[in-house]
Amino acid sequence: MDAGAGEVLRFWRRRRGMSQLALATATGVSTKHLSFVENGRASPSRQLLVHLADALEMPLRERDRLLLAGGYAPPQGGPGSQDRAMRPLRQALDTLLTAHDPHPAIVLDARWDLVAANAAADLFWDGVDPELLTPPANMLRLSTHPEGLPRIATATPVCSRSLITRLRRQADEDADDALLDLVLEAERHLTAASGQPPRWTGDGVMAGFELKTRLGVVGLHTVIATLGAPLDVSASGLALETFLPVDEDSAALLRELAASRLGQR
C-alpha cells in the first residue's frame, strides 16, 4: 500500500531529526494541525505540503511523491509533460556535448547512470568489459569495477575519498538506497584493488588522470558541473562531466583520435 501524505511527511521529519514542535515552529503551523496531518486526521492543502517540503529540504522526487500522496498533481503533471519539459534541456545538452568534441563529455543523473555522451567519450568504453556498458551504464560502477576503467586508466575521479564520502552523505540525506548500494559496491571494489593505491592528483576542484587509448596515453582533467534550477524531477541531479587535455601532446592525440573516427565512417 502506498504511503499517505502524513506518513511521507513523518518519515522526512524524522529523517531530518526534527520534532513536530521544531517543524511547526519553522513553518508557522500549529503543532496540533501538523500532528493531525501526519496522522491522517486532517487533509493538508497543496500549499501546506509544498511549504512543509521546503522546510524539510525534501528531494524533488520525494516532493512529487508527497503531492501525489496528498491527492495533488506534481508540477507540470500530465501525460507526456516530463518529456515536453525536458526536450529543450536535452537539446541544449546535446549542443554542449557536440561542441566539446574532440574532448570527451558525458551527462550523468543523480545515481551516476549515463544519460548521454559525445563521440569522444567512446575512449572510456574501449577496453572495458562490455557487460558493464549494458544500459543504463553506471559510471560509478564503471569507474571502480576491476573490469571497467581501472583496466585502461591510472586513476578515476571516484578514487577520491572525499567524493565517496559526499555520495554516501547524499544517499543518506535523500534516503536513496539505490545510490547507497552503488557507493558500497564502489567501496568494495576500491578496497579489493590489488597493488599500489590508484594515483589521485585531484585537489577537490579538478582531477587529473591518464587514459590508455589505441593511439597512446592521454592525460585528462575532469570537471563536473551540476545543472541549476531544474524545472522538474527529471532534471534534478543531472550533471555535465567534461574532460580536457592536460597538455598539448594530449590535445593533439585527442584530435588525432577524432580524425580517425571520422575516417572510419
Buried (B, 14 or more C-beta within 10 A) or exposed (E): EEEBBBBBBBBBBEBBEBEBEBBBEBBEBEBEBBBBBBEEEBEBEEEBBBBBBEBBEBBBBBBBBBBBBBEBEBBBEEEEBBEEBBEEBBEEBEEBBEEBBBBBBBBBBBBBBBBBBBBBBEBBBEBBEEEBBEEEBBBBBBBBBEBBBBEBBBBBBBBBEEBBEEBBEBBEEBBBEEBBEBBEBBBEBBEEBEEEEBEBBBEEEBBBBBBBBEEEBBBBBBEBEEBEEBBBBBBBBBBBBBBBBBEEEBBEBBBBBBEEBEEEE
